[in-house]
């Protein structure tokens, strides 16, 4: 156990990627690893802490470099292949 969260087996899952909406972008992260907080996040504990509804499937540990994969036709300033580093907090 880490804190109050029981560790369970984590596994990857391929999800279908819908078409990009006109004012949206799709990003591809290159994860750096599993964070110690990911089991806590996977059990929706952060959502409970902040009284918000969790959305599943949940993408863990998005703190990583990546690239823009698709850009909607009404988006400006980004293009496919642009590199970025993201930190969600």
trRosetta pair geometry for C-beta under 8 A, 3 or more apart (Angstrom, degrees):
i j d omega theta_ij theta_ji phi_ij phi_ji
1 4 7.2 -14 180 -141 119 14
1 5 6.6 154 -159 76 77 42
1 6 5.6 -44 -102 -100 86 51
1 7 6.7 -156 -97 -8 30 84
2 5 5.6 -18 67 62 81 96
2 7 6.4 76 -4 -58 96 100
2 36 6.5 -166 -160 -180 154 87
2 39 5.9 115 44 61 124 133
2 40 7.0 -93 98 -47 112 97
3 40 6.4 26 53 -87 139 120
4 45 7.5 142 75 -117 106 144
5 39 4.7 150 130 126 135 105
5 40 4.8 -141 -27 -87 154 61
5 43 5.3 -169 -130 12 111 148
5 45 6.4 -92 -74 -31 118 146
6 39 7.8 -134 86 174 32 130
7 39 5.4 -67 -108 -110 65 158
8 39 7.2 141 27 -135 72 107
8 42 7.9 -131 51 109 107 141
10 34 6.6 140 60 -115 166 144
10 38 7.2 19 -96 129 150 128
10 39 7.7 -110 -61 -84 115 79
10 42 7.2 -128 -104 -78 102 163
10 60 7.4 -45 -150 17 135 161
13 57 6.4 -115 74 -144 137 160
15 57 6.3 -151 -81 50 135 140
17 26 6.7 62 -166 -141 120 153
20 24 5.5 -153 -171 87 81 96
20 25 6.7 12 -151 -125 130 24
20 26 5.4 -112 -90 -19 112 105
20 70 4.2 -165 -39 127 142 123
20 71 6.8 106 142 93 161 4
20 72 4.9 -143 137 -69 105 77
21 24 4.1 62 55 13 94 121
21 72 5.4 -23 97 -95 46 140
22 72 4.5 117 177 176 17 124
22 73 5.5 -44 -140 50 77 86
22 74 4.4 45 158 6 93 116
22 75 7.9 169 154 -25 48 79
23 72 5.4 -82 -29 90 11 150
23 74 4.7 -39 -81 82 72 120
23 75 6.2 130 -148 -64 42 80
24 72 4.9 86 47 -27 55 132
24 75 7.2 -91 61 -56 13 128
25 68 5.9 -50 -176 -146 125 103
25 69 8.0 128 171 50 79 66
25 70 6.6 169 -158 88 55 59
25 71 5.2 -7 -112 -109 91 63
25 72 6.6 -108 -67 2 52 84
25 75 5.8 108 -60 -126 97 171
25 78 5.8 -13 -101 100 148 154
26 68 7.5 108 79 -169 54 60
26 69 4.5 -59 103 69 100 106
26 70 4.1 31 34 43 112 98
26 71 8.0 -121 27 -58 70 38
27 66 5.3 76 169 119 99 140
27 67 7.3 170 -156 87 68 33
27 68 6.0 -48 -104 -108 71 48
27 69 6.2 153 -124 6 15 95
27 84 7.2 -58 -139 53 126 131
27 86 7.4 72 153 -34 158 148
28 66 5.2 -178 91 -167 50 108
28 67 5.4 -7 56 58 100 79
28 68 8.0 115 17 -159 79 3
28 69 4.6 91 -24 -54 102 122
29 59 7.7 122 30 166 139 132
29 62 5.5 -126 -83 -146 164 72
29 64 4.6 91 -174 74 104 121
29 65 7.6 135 -152 86 64 31
29 66 4.1 -67 -103 -75 42 134
29 86 7.1 -80 -103 41 109 126
30 64 5.5 -155 72 157 52 123
30 65 5.5 -18 50 79 107 79
30 66 5.6 169 0 -91 75 65
31 34 7.9 31 164 -62 132 50
31 60 7.9 41 -121 94 140 78
31 61 5.5 73 -142 103 111 114
31 62 7.8 -75 -98 -110 86 31
31 64 5.0 -106 -110 -70 33 160
32 61 7.2 -124 49 159 76 122
32 63 6.9 -51 25 99 121 81
32 64 5.0 -172 -18 -106 87 96
32 65 7.9 85 -58 11 101 78
33 61 7.0 -105 88 173 43 161
34 38 5.1 -89 -170 24 85 156
34 60 6.8 13 -129 129 79 134
34 61 6.0 -144 -126 -29 38 151
35 38 4.9 127 61 -33 76 95
35 60 7.5 -156 30 167 93 99
35 61 4.8 160 -5 -100 101 109
35 63 7.3 64 -56 33 135 121
37 40 5.0 -60 -166 45 63 119
37 41 5.8 65 137 -25 85 104
37 46 8.0 57 168 -56 115 121
38 41 5.4 -53 -141 39 36 112
38 42 6.0 40 158 -25 68 104
38 60 4.5 56 -143 -165 114 129
38 61 5.5 -34 -85 -43 121 100
39 42 5.5 -51 -142 34 32 115
39 43 6.6 25 160 -12 63 106
40 43 6.3 -64 -154 39 26 104
40 45 4.7 -71 -178 49 77 136
40 46 6.8 87 131 -37 95 87
41 44 7.7 37 176 -77 38 23
41 45 6.9 -87 -81 44 24 86
41 46 5.4 0 -112 0 71 123
41 58 6.9 -173 140 155 96 143
41 60 6.2 138 88 -122 130 87
42 58 6.2 177 -118 76 59 139
42 60 6.3 -18 -68 -83 97 122
44 47 4.5 -42 -171 39 82 122
44 48 6.0 89 130 -25 84 94
44 54 3.9 -90 -123 -37 111 155
44 58 7.9 -159 -75 -58 75 153
45 48 5.5 -52 -149 36 36 113
45 49 6.3 42 151 -25 66 103
46 49 5.4 -50 -149 32 34 116
46 50 6.4 6 161 4 67 109
47 50 6.4 -73 -146 51 26 91
47 51 8.0 -150 162 27 56 2
47 52 5.0 -102 -151 76 77 79
47 53 6.6 -4 -174 160 128 8
47 54 3.9 -111 -33 -62 167 87
48 51 7.3 26 -170 -77 31 40
54 58 6.8 -32 179 -77 109 126
55 58 7.0 130 88 -87 60 78
59 62 5.9 59 118 -66 110 105
61 64 7.0 65 139 -33 86 113
62 86 6.1 -40 142 101 97 124
62 88 5.8 73 72 -40 112 123
63 86 6.7 -136 -124 97 40 70
63 87 5.2 36 -127 -115 96 66
63 88 6.6 -102 -70 5 80 86
64 85 7.4 -119 132 -143 24 69
64 86 6.8 -2 55 52 49 89
65 83 6.7 -4 -175 -172 105 97
65 84 7.0 167 -154 91 61 42
65 85 4.8 -37 -97 -96 71 79
65 86 7.9 146 -106 12 24 72
66 83 7.4 165 92 -151 33 58
66 84 5.9 -20 66 64 76 85
66 85 7.7 135 18 -99 67 35
66 86 6.6 -14 22 3 114 113
67 80 7.9 48 152 -177 103 54
67 81 5.9 -24 -173 -145 122 28
67 82 6.6 146 -157 73 70 39
67 83 5.5 -38 -98 -97 77 54
67 84 7.2 144 -103 18 27 79
68 71 6.2 25 164 -58 125 100
68 78 5.3 172 -114 175 162 111
68 79 6.6 127 86 92 142 27
68 80 5.7 -132 107 -117 95 32
68 81 6.5 -31 62 32 86 25
68 82 4.4 25 11 48 121 92
68 84 7.0 74 -44 -7 83 118
69 80 6.5 11 -179 -135 18 88
70 80 6.4 13 -95 -94 31 105
71 75 4.9 -123 -174 70 93 131
71 78 5.3 -179 -109 101 130 98
71 79 6.0 -75 -6 -121 156 35
71 80 6.0 -127 -2 -49 103 73
72 75 4.8 99 61 -13 80 107
75 78 5.8 -34 144 49 120 105
78 82 5.6 -120 -155 30 74 153
79 82 5.6 111 60 -35 62 110
